[in-house]
Amino acid sequence: MALSDRDQEILAINQAMLESVASGDWSRYAGFCAADLSCFEAETNGHLVEGLPFHQYYFNLPAGDAPATAVTVTMARPHLRWLSDDAVVLSYTRLTQRLAGGEPITASCCETRIWHRRNGAWQQVHVHRS
């Protein structure tokens, strides 16, 4: 089944957001997010966290030994559930390929991201990663 234009738009925006994470580009990542972004992630230890400062901490950590160009992020089997023309739930398995000690490794996690169009622009408003 072919993807609709709106599906393709959300997938492209989400991919760009993932690439901003992989490259450590905080300002670009923050541009995709609502100021009141909420999340459940392994790093939250089961607690709901709201706001961007929690996320910015990880962008401010020193980079590892692999250059950002050696990181590839793939959304495997994305599933979109449109709640309205301005809200969509996107779920997928995130595959991250990078070099560690000169050896290629692939890590995976399951993610659900909720995107909401506000004032004509798409913003990520919630993340659940496991």
Rosetta constraint file for C-alpha pairs under 8 A:
AtomPair CA 3 CA 7 HARMONIC 5.83 0.50
AtomPair CA 3 CA 8 HARMONIC 6.26 0.50
AtomPair CA 4 CA 8 HARMONIC 6.25 0.50
AtomPair CA 5 CA 9 HARMONIC 6.12 0.50
AtomPair CA 6 CA 10 HARMONIC 6.31 0.50
AtomPair CA 7 CA 11 HARMONIC 6.19 0.50
AtomPair CA 7 CA 80 HARMONIC 7.22 0.50
AtomPair CA 8 CA 12 HARMONIC 6.06 0.50
AtomPair CA 9 CA 13 HARMONIC 6.22 0.50
AtomPair CA 10 CA 14 HARMONIC 6.03 0.50
AtomPair CA 11 CA 15 HARMONIC 6.02 0.50
AtomPair CA 12 CA 16 HARMONIC 6.16 0.50
AtomPair CA 13 CA 17 HARMONIC 6.22 0.50
AtomPair CA 14 CA 18 HARMONIC 6.19 0.50
AtomPair CA 15 CA 19 HARMONIC 6.15 0.50
AtomPair CA 15 CA 73 HARMONIC 7.89 0.50
AtomPair CA 15 CA 74 HARMONIC 7.82 0.50
AtomPair CA 15 CA 75 HARMONIC 7.63 0.50
AtomPair CA 16 CA 20 HARMONIC 6.25 0.50
AtomPair CA 17 CA 21 HARMONIC 6.54 0.50
AtomPair CA 17 CA 28 HARMONIC 7.62 0.50
AtomPair CA 17 CA 29 HARMONIC 5.81 0.50
AtomPair CA 17 CA 32 HARMONIC 6.52 0.50
AtomPair CA 18 CA 22 HARMONIC 6.30 0.50
AtomPair CA 18 CA 73 HARMONIC 6.79 0.50
AtomPair CA 19 CA 23 HARMONIC 6.06 0.50
AtomPair CA 19 CA 72 HARMONIC 7.84 0.50
AtomPair CA 19 CA 73 HARMONIC 6.79 0.50
AtomPair CA 20 CA 24 HARMONIC 5.95 0.50
AtomPair CA 20 CA 25 HARMONIC 5.06 0.50
AtomPair CA 20 CA 26 HARMONIC 7.19 0.50
AtomPair CA 20 CA 28 HARMONIC 6.10 0.50
AtomPair CA 20 CA 29 HARMONIC 5.45 0.50
AtomPair CA 21 CA 25 HARMONIC 6.33 0.50
AtomPair CA 21 CA 26 HARMONIC 7.48 0.50
AtomPair CA 21 CA 29 HARMONIC 6.53 0.50
AtomPair CA 21 CA 59 HARMONIC 7.90 0.50
AtomPair CA 22 CA 68 HARMONIC 6.42 0.50
AtomPair CA 22 CA 71 HARMONIC 6.30 0.50
AtomPair CA 22 CA 72 HARMONIC 7.53 0.50
AtomPair CA 22 CA 73 HARMONIC 7.36 0.50
AtomPair CA 23 CA 68 HARMONIC 4.87 0.50
AtomPair CA 23 CA 69 HARMONIC 7.31 0.50
AtomPair CA 23 CA 71 HARMONIC 7.74 0.50
AtomPair CA 24 CA 59 HARMONIC 5.71 0.50
AtomPair CA 24 CA 68 HARMONIC 7.56 0.50
AtomPair CA 25 CA 29 HARMONIC 6.22 0.50
AtomPair CA 25 CA 59 HARMONIC 7.44 0.50
AtomPair CA 26 CA 30 HARMONIC 5.95 0.50
AtomPair CA 26 CA 56 HARMONIC 6.85 0.50
AtomPair CA 26 CA 59 HARMONIC 6.08 0.50
AtomPair CA 27 CA 31 HARMONIC 6.23 0.50
AtomPair CA 28 CA 32 HARMONIC 6.91 0.50
AtomPair CA 29 CA 33 HARMONIC 6.86 0.50
AtomPair CA 30 CA 34 HARMONIC 7.82 0.50
AtomPair CA 30 CA 52 HARMONIC 7.48 0.50
AtomPair CA 32 CA 122 HARMONIC 7.25 0.50
AtomPair CA 32 CA 123 HARMONIC 5.30 0.50
AtomPair CA 32 CA 124 HARMONIC 6.00 0.50
AtomPair CA 33 CA 37 HARMONIC 6.33 0.50
AtomPair CA 33 CA 123 HARMONIC 5.05 0.50
AtomPair CA 33 CA 124 HARMONIC 4.65 0.50
AtomPair CA 33 CA 125 HARMONIC 6.41 0.50
AtomPair CA 34 CA 123 HARMONIC 5.51 0.50
AtomPair CA 34 CA 124 HARMONIC 5.89 0.50
AtomPair CA 34 CA 125 HARMONIC 5.47 0.50
AtomPair CA 35 CA 51 HARMONIC 5.70 0.50
AtomPair CA 35 CA 52 HARMONIC 6.16 0.50
AtomPair CA 36 CA 50 HARMONIC 5.74 0.50
AtomPair CA 36 CA 51 HARMONIC 4.51 0.50
AtomPair CA 36 CA 52 HARMONIC 7.04 0.50
AtomPair CA 36 CA 125 HARMONIC 7.03 0.50
AtomPair CA 37 CA 50 HARMONIC 5.55 0.50
AtomPair CA 37 CA 51 HARMONIC 5.10 0.50
AtomPair CA 37 CA 52 HARMONIC 6.53 0.50
AtomPair CA 37 CA 124 HARMONIC 6.85 0.50
AtomPair CA 37 CA 125 HARMONIC 4.62 0.50
AtomPair CA 37 CA 126 HARMONIC 5.49 0.50
AtomPair CA 37 CA 127 HARMONIC 7.82 0.50
AtomPair CA 38 CA 48 HARMONIC 6.72 0.50
AtomPair CA 38 CA 49 HARMONIC 5.50 0.50
AtomPair CA 38 CA 50 HARMONIC 4.23 0.50
AtomPair CA 38 CA 51 HARMONIC 6.32 0.50
AtomPair CA 38 CA 125 HARMONIC 6.33 0.50
AtomPair CA 38 CA 126 HARMONIC 4.74 0.50
AtomPair CA 38 CA 127 HARMONIC 6.45 0.50
AtomPair CA 39 CA 48 HARMONIC 5.70 0.50
AtomPair CA 39 CA 49 HARMONIC 5.41 0.50
AtomPair CA 39 CA 50 HARMONIC 6.56 0.50
AtomPair CA 39 CA 126 HARMONIC 5.47 0.50
AtomPair CA 39 CA 127 HARMONIC 4.61 0.50
AtomPair CA 39 CA 128 HARMONIC 5.59 0.50
AtomPair CA 39 CA 129 HARMONIC 7.97 0.50
AtomPair CA 40 CA 44 HARMONIC 6.23 0.50
AtomPair CA 40 CA 46 HARMONIC 6.48 0.50
AtomPair CA 40 CA 47 HARMONIC 6.40 0.50
AtomPair CA 40 CA 48 HARMONIC 5.30 0.50
AtomPair CA 40 CA 49 HARMONIC 6.73 0.50
AtomPair CA 40 CA 127 HARMONIC 6.41 0.50
AtomPair CA 40 CA 128 HARMONIC 4.80 0.50
AtomPair CA 40 CA 129 HARMONIC 6.33 0.50
AtomPair CA 41 CA 45 HARMONIC 7.19 0.50
AtomPair CA 41 CA 46 HARMONIC 7.16 0.50
AtomPair CA 41 CA 127 HARMONIC 7.69 0.50
AtomPair CA 41 CA 128 HARMONIC 5.91 0.50
AtomPair CA 41 CA 129 HARMONIC 4.88 0.50
AtomPair CA 41 CA 130 HARMONIC 6.25 0.50
AtomPair CA 42 CA 46 HARMONIC 7.00 0.50
AtomPair CA 42 CA 129 HARMONIC 7.05 0.50
AtomPair CA 42 CA 130 HARMONIC 6.37 0.50
AtomPair CA 44 CA 48 HARMONIC 6.95 0.50
AtomPair CA 44 CA 49 HARMONIC 6.81 0.50
AtomPair CA 49 CA 54 HARMONIC 7.52 0.50
AtomPair CA 50 CA 54 HARMONIC 7.89 0.50
AtomPair CA 52 CA 56 HARMONIC 6.21 0.50
AtomPair CA 53 CA 57 HARMONIC 6.38 0.50
AtomPair CA 54 CA 58 HARMONIC 7.60 0.50
AtomPair CA 55 CA 59 HARMONIC 6.98 0.50
AtomPair CA 56 CA 60 HARMONIC 6.32 0.50
AtomPair CA 57 CA 61 HARMONIC 6.76 0.50
AtomPair CA 65 CA 100 HARMONIC 7.36 0.50
AtomPair CA 65 CA 101 HARMONIC 7.60 0.50
AtomPair CA 66 CA 70 HARMONIC 6.43 0.50
AtomPair CA 66 CA 71 HARMONIC 7.96 0.50
AtomPair CA 66 CA 98 HARMONIC 7.23 0.50
AtomPair CA 66 CA 99 HARMONIC 5.84 0.50
AtomPair CA 66 CA 100 HARMONIC 6.66 0.50
AtomPair CA 67 CA 71 HARMONIC 7.53 0.50
AtomPair CA 70 CA 97 HARMONIC 7.89 0.50
AtomPair CA 70 CA 98 HARMONIC 5.61 0.50
AtomPair CA 70 CA 99 HARMONIC 6.53 0.50
AtomPair CA 71 CA 96 HARMONIC 6.89 0.50
AtomPair CA 71 CA 97 HARMONIC 5.56 0.50
AtomPair CA 71 CA 98 HARMONIC 4.58 0.50
AtomPair CA 71 CA 99 HARMONIC 7.47 0.50
AtomPair CA 72 CA 96 HARMONIC 5.74 0.50
AtomPair CA 72 CA 97 HARMONIC 5.08 0.50
AtomPair CA 72 CA 98 HARMONIC 6.61 0.50
AtomPair CA 73 CA 94 HARMONIC 6.89 0.50
AtomPair CA 73 CA 95 HARMONIC 5.66 0.50
AtomPair CA 73 CA 96 HARMONIC 4.59 0.50
AtomPair CA 73 CA 97 HARMONIC 6.42 0.50
AtomPair CA 74 CA 94 HARMONIC 5.83 0.50
AtomPair CA 74 CA 95 HARMONIC 5.10 0.50
AtomPair CA 74 CA 96 HARMONIC 6.56 0.50
AtomPair CA 75 CA 92 HARMONIC 5.86 0.50
AtomPair CA 75 CA 93 HARMONIC 5.82 0.50
AtomPair CA 75 CA 94 HARMONIC 4.94 0.50
AtomPair CA 75 CA 95 HARMONIC 6.46 0.50
AtomPair CA 76 CA 92 HARMONIC 5.75 0.50
AtomPair CA 76 CA 93 HARMONIC 5.07 0.50
AtomPair CA 76 CA 94 HARMONIC 6.24 0.50
AtomPair CA 76 CA 95 HARMONIC 7.05 0.50
AtomPair CA 77 CA 92 HARMONIC 5.62 0.50
AtomPair CA 77 CA 93 HARMONIC 6.74 0.50
AtomPair CA 78 CA 90 HARMONIC 6.78 0.50
AtomPair CA 78 CA 91 HARMONIC 5.68 0.50
AtomPair CA 78 CA 92 HARMONIC 4.39 0.50
AtomPair CA 78 CA 93 HARMONIC 7.33 0.50
AtomPair CA 79 CA 90 HARMONIC 5.70 0.50
AtomPair CA 79 CA 91 HARMONIC 5.20 0.50
AtomPair CA 79 CA 92 HARMONIC 6.24 0.50
AtomPair CA 80 CA 88 HARMONIC 6.64 0.50
AtomPair CA 80 CA 89 HARMONIC 5.72 0.50
AtomPair CA 80 CA 90 HARMONIC 4.67 0.50
AtomPair CA 80 CA 91 HARMONIC 6.60 0.50
AtomPair CA 81 CA 88 HARMONIC 5.63 0.50
AtomPair CA 81 CA 89 HARMONIC 5.10 0.50
AtomPair CA 81 CA 90 HARMONIC 6.54 0.50
AtomPair CA 82 CA 87 HARMONIC 6.14 0.50
AtomPair CA 82 CA 88 HARMONIC 4.32 0.50
AtomPair CA 82 CA 89 HARMONIC 6.34 0.50
AtomPair CA 83 CA 87 HARMONIC 5.32 0.50
AtomPair CA 83 CA 88 HARMONIC 5.49 0.50
AtomPair CA 83 CA 89 HARMONIC 7.39 0.50
AtomPair CA 84 CA 88 HARMONIC 6.98 0.50
AtomPair CA 86 CA 116 HARMONIC 5.53 0.50
AtomPair CA 86 CA 117 HARMONIC 4.79 0.50
AtomPair CA 86 CA 118 HARMONIC 7.60 0.50
AtomPair CA 87 CA 114 HARMONIC 7.22 0.50
AtomPair CA 87 CA 115 HARMONIC 5.70 0.50
AtomPair CA 87 CA 116 HARMONIC 4.47 0.50
AtomPair CA 87 CA 117 HARMONIC 6.38 0.50
AtomPair CA 88 CA 114 HARMONIC 5.80 0.50
AtomPair CA 88 CA 115 HARMONIC 5.38 0.50
AtomPair CA 88 CA 116 HARMONIC 6.66 0.50
AtomPair CA 89 CA 112 HARMONIC 6.85 0.50
AtomPair CA 89 CA 113 HARMONIC 5.88 0.50
AtomPair CA 89 CA 114 HARMONIC 4.54 0.50
AtomPair CA 89 CA 115 HARMONIC 6.47 0.50
AtomPair CA 90 CA 112 HARMONIC 5.55 0.50
AtomPair CA 90 CA 113 HARMONIC 5.23 0.50
AtomPair CA 90 CA 114 HARMONIC 6.21 0.50
AtomPair CA 90 CA 115 HARMONIC 7.72 0.50
AtomPair CA 91 CA 110 HARMONIC 7.52 0.50
AtomPair CA 91 CA 111 HARMONIC 5.64 0.50
AtomPair CA 91 CA 112 HARMONIC 4.23 0.50
AtomPair CA 91 CA 113 HARMONIC 6.44 0.50
AtomPair CA 92 CA 110 HARMONIC 6.01 0.50
AtomPair CA 92 CA 111 HARMONIC 5.65 0.50
AtomPair CA 92 CA 112 HARMONIC 6.67 0.50
AtomPair CA 93 CA 108 HARMONIC 6.64 0.50
AtomPair CA 93 CA 109 HARMONIC 5.71 0.50
AtomPair CA 93 CA 110 HARMONIC 4.46 0.50
AtomPair CA 93 CA 111 HARMONIC 6.14 0.50
AtomPair CA 94 CA 108 HARMONIC 5.42 0.50
AtomPair CA 94 CA 109 HARMONIC 5.35 0.50
AtomPair CA 94 CA 110 HARMONIC 6.02 0.50
AtomPair CA 94 CA 111 HARMONIC 6.72 0.50
AtomPair CA 95 CA 106 HARMONIC 6.50 0.50
AtomPair CA 95 CA 107 HARMONIC 5.76 0.50
AtomPair CA 95 CA 108 HARMONIC 4.59 0.50
AtomPair CA 95 CA 109 HARMONIC 6.95 0.50
AtomPair CA 96 CA 106 HARMONIC 5.47 0.50
AtomPair CA 96 CA 107 HARMONIC 5.21 0.50
AtomPair CA 96 CA 108 HARMONIC 6.30 0.50
AtomPair CA 97 CA 104 HARMONIC 6.86 0.50
AtomPair CA 97 CA 105 HARMONIC 5.69 0.50
AtomPair CA 97 CA 106 HARMONIC 4.43 0.50
AtomPair CA 97 CA 107 HARMONIC 6.58 0.50
AtomPair CA 98 CA 104 HARMONIC 5.59 0.50
AtomPair CA 98 CA 105 HARMONIC 5.62 0.50
AtomPair CA 98 CA 106 HARMONIC 6.62 0.50
AtomPair CA 99 CA 103 HARMONIC 5.17 0.50
AtomPair CA 99 CA 104 HARMONIC 4.43 0.50
AtomPair CA 99 CA 105 HARMONIC 6.06 0.50
AtomPair CA 100 CA 104 HARMONIC 6.33 0.50
AtomPair CA 100 CA 105 HARMONIC 6.77 0.50
AtomPair CA 109 CA 129 HARMONIC 6.78 0.50
AtomPair CA 109 CA 130 HARMONIC 5.69 0.50
AtomPair CA 110 CA 129 HARMONIC 5.66 0.50
AtomPair CA 110 CA 130 HARMONIC 5.27 0.50
AtomPair CA 111 CA 127 HARMONIC 7.07 0.50
AtomPair CA 111 CA 128 HARMONIC 5.64 0.50
AtomPair CA 111 CA 129 HARMONIC 4.42 0.50
AtomPair CA 111 CA 130 HARMONIC 6.53 0.50
AtomPair CA 112 CA 127 HARMONIC 5.76 0.50
AtomPair CA 112 CA 128 HARMONIC 5.12 0.50
AtomPair CA 112 CA 129 HARMONIC 6.47 0.50
AtomPair CA 113 CA 124 HARMONIC 6.85 0.50
AtomPair CA 113 CA 125 HARMONIC 7.60 0.50
AtomPair CA 113 CA 126 HARMONIC 5.66 0.50
AtomPair CA 113 CA 127 HARMONIC 4.56 0.50
AtomPair CA 113 CA 128 HARMONIC 6.49 0.50
AtomPair CA 114 CA 124 HARMONIC 5.86 0.50
AtomPair CA 114 CA 125 HARMONIC 5.72 0.50
AtomPair CA 114 CA 126 HARMONIC 5.14 0.50
AtomPair CA 114 CA 127 HARMONIC 6.58 0.50
AtomPair CA 115 CA 122 HARMONIC 6.27 0.50
AtomPair CA 115 CA 123 HARMONIC 5.48 0.50
AtomPair CA 115 CA 124 HARMONIC 4.49 0.50
AtomPair CA 115 CA 125 HARMONIC 5.84 0.50
AtomPair CA 115 CA 126 HARMONIC 7.42 0.50
AtomPair CA 116 CA 122 HARMONIC 5.55 0.50
AtomPair CA 116 CA 123 HARMONIC 5.37 0.50
AtomPair CA 116 CA 124 HARMONIC 6.40 0.50
AtomPair CA 116 CA 125 HARMONIC 6.57 0.50
AtomPair CA 117 CA 121 HARMONIC 5.17 0.50
AtomPair CA 117 CA 122 HARMONIC 4.17 0.50
AtomPair CA 117 CA 123 HARMONIC 6.06 0.50
AtomPair CA 118 CA 122 HARMONIC 6.30 0.50
AtomPair CA 118 CA 123 HARMONIC 7.03 0.50
